Amino acid sequence: MNDFIVLPPWGAQTRLMTIEYAWVGPARAAPDAPVMVFLHEGLGCIELWRGFPAALCERLQWRGLVYSRFAYGASTPRPHDEPFSDDYLEREALVVLPALLRALDIEKPWLLGHSDGGSIALIAAGCEAAPYAGIVTIAPHYCVEEICLQGIERARAAYEQGGLRKRLAKYHRDVDSAFYGWCNAWLDPRRHGWCIEGLLTHIACPAFAIQGVQDEYATLDQIEAIARHAPHAELLKIDECGHFPFLACADTVIEAIASFVERHATR
């Protein structure tokens, strides 16, 4: 069963926010075992990770924290008349995530993010004195590409004209809050110049970036840029795989992450 924690207001929000979270991992994991924090994608939540966090933490014998961000899952929904701010990923990385970690008394965790969550991990690791042991990013975005906008337009059509809304409604307390918060933020023309390339040079912790070669939301430049600016970063490109490698190629991704983490993690 998932738990809930109340965080103080942040950004333009003026009310307390309830955040849904869950611990995963082996019951026999040591109390001082490292923690991996999982950051979901733009339409995700705790449940939409499926069994991946638990399987990875079982492989590593680590503890895992999975949570649903504001507007997602069973967390506080976004009011429909309050769009996500242009810097909503930055606020998540630099304000909300640290507040959550403080509230749960978690120090120097690893971050693992997918898509939007991967961008949040990059921003968090790229800030000064980032208190993270390392990051793993799966299909992250450091800038807006046309292929991404086209993918989101297809998702909007599937949501409004197909069965996507019905499928997502099983996982979100307010499915329109979740979908349109994400969709409208990325499709807003004012956001098309968004880019965090300047932060990539400041990533000092171990960094591993994974992407499917056939990613329908991004070109491989999204992870190649990480290695250009943070030469110590390692990359994995998975052929015949799209935007969800942790689901489509779970065994490959789990073993690759475990190998990377075991070479870099310290107690």
N, C-alpha and C positions, 0 to 999 in steps of 0.2 A: 504494500500500500504506500502511496506517495505521501509526503509531508508538505507542509506549507510554512513559509516564513514571511513576516511583514517587514518591508523595507520602507524607509522614509521617502518622501517625494524627491524626484530628481528632474532636472531640466525644466521644461514647461509644465510638468505635472504638478498638481497642487494637492494631491491626495495620497494617502498611504497605498502602497502596492503589495498585493499578496503574490508571492512567487512560489510555484509548485516545484518541488525537488524530490530526488530519490537517491539513495545510496545503492550501489551495485558492487558486485565483486564477491570473491569467495569468503565464506564465513570464517575460514581459517587464516585469512590474511592477518598479518601482524598489526597490532594497534598503531605502530609507527610506520607502517608501510606507506610508500609514496601514494599520492592522490592524483588521479587523472580527472580533469574537469572537461565535460563534453559540452560543446557549444553547437546547437543545431542550426539547420539551414533556414531559409526565409519562409518556408511553409511548415517547418518542423515543430516538434515538441518532444517530450520524454518518450512517448510511446512510438513515435515514428522512427526512432533509432533502431527499432526492433530489438533483436538480441545482441547487437554488436557491442555495446559498452560492456555488458556482462561477460561476453565471450573474451573480449580483449583483456579485461581485468582478471579473469580466471587464468588466462595464459600468462599474465605478468605476475599474478599473486599480489595485485595492487587493489586499493580501494578506488571506486569511481563515483563521481558526483555528476548526476544528470539533472538538468533543470529546464523548465519551460520559461522563456523570456516573457516579459510584459507583452500582452495581447495574444499569447499562444497557449495551447493546452488548457489547463485549468487555472492558469495564472489570471490576474486581473485583466479583463479585456480593454482594448483601446476604445475610448468613446468615438463613435463614428464621425463626429465633427472635429476630431483632433487628429490630423494626419501625423505620421511619423515626421520628425524634423529632418532636415537635410543631413544632419550629422548624427543620425540615430545609431549608426554602427560605432562611431567614436564615443558616444555617450555610454553605450553598453560596455565598451572595452575599458573606459577610463573612469566611469562613475559607478555604474550598476554592478558590474562584475566584482570590483574591489569591495563594494559594500556587502555583497553576498558572501564573499570569502571571509570578510571580517566577522560577519554575523554568525557564520558557521565555524569560526576559529580554524580556518585552513591557511597554512603558510606555505609559500613557495611550491605550489602544485605544478604539474604539467598541464598544458591546455591542448585539447584536440577539438578542432572546429571543422565543420563542413559548410562549404559555400559561404553564405553570410557569416556563419560561425567561424569559418576559416579567416575571413577578413577581420573579424573581431579579434581572433588570436594574433594576427599579424600586427594590428594596431596596438594591442596590449603589450606585445613583446617589443615593439618599436618605440615605446615611450621611455623616458629617462628612468634609470634605476628600476627597470621592470622586475618585479618580484616573482619571476617564474623560472622553474627549473629547465623548461624546454617547451617547444610547441610542435604539434603535428597539424598540418593543414591539408584538408582534402577538398579539391576543387574550389580553392579560394578565389576571390576577386581583389585585384589591387586597383583596377580602373574599370570604367564602363566600356564595353565593346558592343558593336552592332549585333553580333551573334547572341549576346545576352539579352538585348532588348527584343530581338525577334523571338527568342525562347519565352520571354515573359508575355509577349503578345499572344503566343500560342496558348500559354497557360491561362490567360484571361479568357480566351475564346472557349477553352475547355471548361472553365469554371462557370461561365455564363450560358453556354449553349450545350455543353456536354455533361458528363457525370462527375466532374472533379469536385464540385461543391458538395455533393452528396457523400463522396468518399472522405473528404476532409472533415465534414461535419461530425464524424464519429470521434474526432481527436481534439477538437477545439471547443472551448466553452462558448465562444462567439466566433463562428467561422468567417463571417464577413469582416469582423475586426481584424482577424489574422491575415486573410487574403488581401484585402484592399490596402491595409497598412503597408504590406510588402510591395504589392503590384504598383500602387500609385507612387510610392517613393522612388522606385527604380525608373518608372516611365515618365516621371516629371522632367521636362526639358531642362529645368534648372540644375538637375543632378547629373546631366550627361557629361559634365567636365570633372566629376568626382574622381580623385586619384590619390592614393596614399603611397605613391612610389618613394617620396622623400623619407618615409618612415622605415623603409626596408633596410636602409644602410645602418640603422641603429639597432637592428636585431643582433644581440650578442649571444643569446642562449642557443643551445642546440635547436636546429630547425629542420624539419622533414616535410616536404611537400609532395602530395600525391594527386595525380589527375588521370582520368580516362582520356585516351587519345581521341575518342569520338564524343567528347563532352558536347552536349547540345546547347550549353549556355556559355561556353568560353573556348578560346584558343589556348594552345599550350604556352603562349606567352605569359599567361597568368601565373604559372609557376616558374617559368624560365627567368622572369624578371626578379624573382626572389633570389635565385642563384647569382644573377648579375650583380645585385646590390649587396647580398650577404653571401660571399663566396664559400663560407663554411657550410651553408645549407646543402642538404642532399635532396635529390629529386627521384621520384618513381613515376614513370609514364606507363600506363597499362593499356595495351592494345585491345581492341574489340570490347571497349568498355566506355560507358557514358558518364553522366554526371553523378552517379551514385556508386562509386567503386566499393564502398564498405558494405553494400548490399549485393551487388552483382558479382563481386570477386572477394567475398568476405575472407576466405582462408588465406588468399594471397596478401590481402591488406593487413590482416592480423599478424601474420608471420613477419612481414616487412617492418611493421611498426615495432613489434617485439624485438626484432634484431637491432633496430636503430636505438630504441630506448635502452636496451640492456648494455649497449656500448657507451651510453652517455649518462645514464642515471646514477646518482649517488645518494646514499642515505644521509 
